[in-house]
Amino acid sequence: MRHRAVPPRQRGLERRLCRATMGLASAVLVLAGRSPAEAADWTLEAFASERVAYDDNVGFTRTGEISDESSRTTLGFDIDGGTEVLDLSLVSRFDFTYYSDESGLDSNDQRLVGNFGYRPGELSRLGLDVEYDRDTTRTSEEDDTGRFIFDNIRREAFEVRPSWSYQATRVDRFSLAGEYRTVDYESDLVDYDRYGGALDWTHDLTRSSALGVSAFGARVESDTVDNRESDIYGLEFGLTSEATPQLRLQFGVGVFRAETATDLVAGQSTTGFLPSAGLEFRVAPEAVLELAYARTVAPSGGGNIVERDTVDLTYRQDWSETVSLGLDARYRAQDRVFDDGTAGRDFVRAEPSVEWRMTETWSLRAAYRYRWQSFDDEDGDSVSNAGLVTLTYRPMGWSLGG
């Protein structure tokens, strides 16, 4: 068997993951070692699911569509614990996916998320969020480049987000957050590192409405042959309001400036707007509709900075005590920020579903998933239709003491 050498960036990513894991363990030990009066209350929840699916275009390609059946086994474990001044949550997901004919699409993926909070006083809170994803382009590029889906290239992403918040007055809150994110692909796509931060101010106008202002900045270092570096910074304003007990609204607008430079090309710069809007509407006591729109500027696995306009829709309705209906849909228009020759892309995903809670611990979900994408530099569209059935076992949570 041939063993592939581990690239230096990947070795660095594994070292960062190891340090993050040690940090998680240290936090657990701190909580567990506190005095009985401050003992943490722990809750463990777990689930297992089996999903079978048929997709008539698993590679999401324009021509030469290939259909196949697949199965995905998922194991999940969630731990929550806390004291009066400390809180901790750990979320883990392990996916094992197999295809009947296209074994090159098989994968085992992992996702680990840790959230920590420490309250040194009644008015302030320190936080640290750590996230690790190990998946493939079969899933990651559906929402990013739209390419290399059938190639199933391994991707690893690691992110750390420290934060601090302070309740300055009864109606004013300040928060400061930082971010470091690194994404590594096994081949073809472009690795990148992102460093950033944001300073937020929130002011409660009334008991049901608030005004927010956020100043942000980030640097993106792409692992391209010309060592591309990009800076993004801007200012955003937002308003949230609970118009009625059934309706919650959000509106926002912002401006950004982006600059990029390489070893070979002189720097480019551009400016733009960042609009956003959203609503949460309780249509009936048993039905909720959520709709959100936002424009973002972010790095892409294609090695460039892209502007994304995204509309997300979610609908949930309890049809009866045991049956619920759902709809998840997304539309995304993606275009380049700089004149680097990258083609624009439009993408749609819609998934209506019905779920039957057979018992307190067993549920069965059936769904249909439609996907469509189009690139500005290509003739023809990509269309995918899939049917999915998922059986989930979710036992009652366990209390681990307190």
Sequence and secondary structure as in RCSB ss.txt:
>XXXX:A:sequence
MRHRAVPPRQRGLERRLCRATMGLASAVLVLAGRSPAEAADWTLEAFASERVAYDDNVGFTRTGEISDESSRTTL
GFDIDGGTEVLDLSLVSRFDFTYYSDESGLDSNDQRLVGNFGYRPGELSRLGLDVEYDRDTTRTSEEDDTGRFIF
DNIRREAFEVRPSWSYQATRVDRFSLAGEYRTVDYESDLVDYDRYGGALDWTHDLTRSSALGVSAFGARVESDTV
DNRESDIYGLEFGLTSEATPQLRLQFGVGVFRAETATDLVAGQSTTGFLPSAGLEFRVAPEAVLELAYARTVAPS
GGGNIVERDTVDLTYRQDWSETVSLGLDARYRAQDRVFDDGTAGRDFVRAEPSVEWRMTETWSLRAAYRYRWQSF
DDEDGDSVSNAGLVTLTYRPMGWSLGG
>XXXX:A:secstr
       HHHHHHHHHHHHHHHHHHHHHHHHHTS GGG  EEEEEEEEEEEEEEES TT  SSS   EEEEEEEE
EEEEEEE SSEEEEEEEEEEEEEESS GGG EEEEEEEEEEEEEEETTEEEEEEEEEEEEEHHHHTTTTT  STT
TT EEEEEEEEEEEEEE SSSEEEEEEEEEEEEEESSSS  EEEEEEEEEEEEEEETTEEEEEEEEEEEEEE  T
T  EEEEEEEEEEEEEEEETTEEEEEEEEEEEEEEE SSS  EEEEEE  EEEEEEEEETTEEEEEEEEEEEEE 
TTSSEEEEEEEEEEEEEE SSSEEEEEEEEEEEEEESSSS    EEEEEEEEEEEEE SSSEEEEEEEEEEEEEE
TTSSS EEEEEEEEEEEE    EE   
